[in-house]
Amino acid sequence: MRALIVEDEILASEELNYLIQEHSQIEVVDRLEDGLDVLKFLQEQEVDVIFLDINIPSLDGMMLAHHIGKFATKPYIVFTTAYKEHAAEAFELEAFDYILKPYDEKRIAAMLHKLELAFKRDHAPVEQRVDDGLAPLADGPSVQGELLRERDTNSHTDRRINLLRNDNIIVTDTADIYYAEAQEKVTKVYTKNGEFTMPVSITDFHSRLPQDTFFRCHRSYVVNLSQIREIVPWFNNTYLLRLRDLEAEVPVSRGKVKEFRQLMRI
């Protein structure tokens, strides 16, 4: 992987460069201090990841990330900053991670490990990505495996999503999400690694998920079809869905029953 460090504090730049060399195989091809210089650099060269400070001259890190987000080939963005308050905006920009200063070596090492794994996965042949991440569950209905294998795996954004917990961005495989529930102006997301509260509507959140794996089964619920373990008939010909590893029950509204039956072939 090729990396660019964007940091106007020399000591911070040197420390981050050292940690990257110490804990990864990532090659730092350059270190820049100015946002406009970064844009000029990216017009001539491509990198796989940018470690981006927010408070930099000419063009701040957030504005720079907005510009980079319009590129045809987008590098991963890892924000490095002393300010917690930009975490929500970083989530909206689909940053890979959000690292607070002063740097914690274990935190940096863990992030670099995840980054290299994500890069390896996202650049693997399509067939390998399907085999690695989309195999049908052994004890689940065969239709679930078929639905998963039909997913478009060409884009890493279809298989990975950023979830926000406190001031940290947690990069999560969408397969690990069980369901999401609308609660007033936020969305609660339930995964095998715990719960997350996202500052977006459930409609917005659903739009970021693979559409043929995640089903809007109710105006307040989105469910991962591959995580259903039991379909329970309920009143008015509707259903309750029981999920793997969780005690929660997710309703299927009357208006969604027909589409759900078609998806599950029942």
Secondary structure, DSSP 4 states (H G I P E B T S, - for coil): -EEEEE-S-HHHHHHHHHHHHHH---EEEEEE--HHHHHHHHHH---SEEEEESS-SSS-HHHHHHHHTTSSSPPEEEEEES-GGGHHHHHHTT-SEEEESSP-HHHHHHHHHHHHHHHHHHTS-HHHHHHHH-PPPTTS-HHHHHHHHTS--S-GGGTEEEEEETTEEEEEEGGGEEEEEEETTEEEEEETTEEEEESS-HHHHHHTS-TTTEEEEETTEEEEGGGEEEEEE-GGG-EEEEETT---EEEE-GGGHHHHHHHHT-
